[in-house]
Amino acid sequence: MSPVESSGETGERPRRIGPLQLFLAFSQISLSGFGGTLFWSRHVLVERRRWMTEREYVEMLAVGQLLPGPNVLNLTFMIGKQFGGYTGTAAAVAGFMSWPFLIVIGMGVLYQAYGTLPLVQQALTGMSAVVAGLLFSNGLRMTSVLPRRWRPWVLVVTAFAAVGLMRWPLAAVLGVLGPLALLAAWKERG
């Protein structure tokens, strides 16, 4: 069976897709999906290239979520195998994984060369503050929908003090506070 190119205009889905097309599609998904590729995988595979229907995509994604590992990487394996056999699987995974790998290696090389410059250090310090602020504001937003009870806040403040201020190991703090939180929740329900 020869590879079929999908123009996306005919509405006809291909039975077989060449390795280059799979590599390019998953490269596009990987490079577009900063912060998450789930949206982009659906957009590219269903809407743009029309290789799958919405239902096929959702069913395959559901299987990918049941398997261990990242769900979109599982989806990449399955789509590569379905449309291109083992060669298609290798091409799809290479397209999905190679660009983030190269970008991280490049960032490491740049950091190695320029990481000690005061301007770079100041930029990284500023980014750290921004990330901490975003995490804090997101946490506050999420807590706004929680019921107003004092016990969870005691546990939150205790965890922050133990890990953030006293620098105790997170696993030990969670090992102690986790059962206490479960006990407090059980008492509130009972």
C-alpha positions, 0 to 999 in steps of 0.5 A: 500500500503506498502512502496517501497524502491528505489534502484536507479538502476532499474530506476523505481520510487516508488509510496510510500516511507516509513517515515524513507527513507523520513527522511533520504533523507531530513536529507541528504539534510539538512546536505549537504546544508550549504548555500542553499539546492536547489542544494542538494535537486535536486541532492538527489531526482532526481539523487541519489534516482531517486524518481522524474524525472527532470521535476517533480522536476522542476514543484514541485519546481515551485509550491513551489516557488509560495507558501509563505515561503522557497521554499525548505521547501514547496518542502519538504512538497509536496514531503513528502505528495506525497510519504508518506501521512501525516506521510511522510510529518512529517518525511520529515519535521522532517529530513529537520528541525531537524538537523539545529535546533540541530546544532544552539542549539549546537552552542548556548550552546558552545557560552554560555560556551566558548563565553567569552574566549579571543580566541573565541572573537578574532576568532569571530572578525576575522570572522566578518572582513572576512564577511564584506570584502566578502560582500564589494567585492561581492558588488563591483563585482556586481556594475562593471556591472552597468552603470557609473552614479553619482546619484546612487553613491550619494545615496549609499554614503548617505545611508552608512553615514546615517546608518553606520556612524551616526547610523540612523534607516535603515527603516527611511533612506530607507523611505527617500532615496527610493523615491529619488532613484525612482525619480532619475531613473525616471528622467534618463529615461525621 
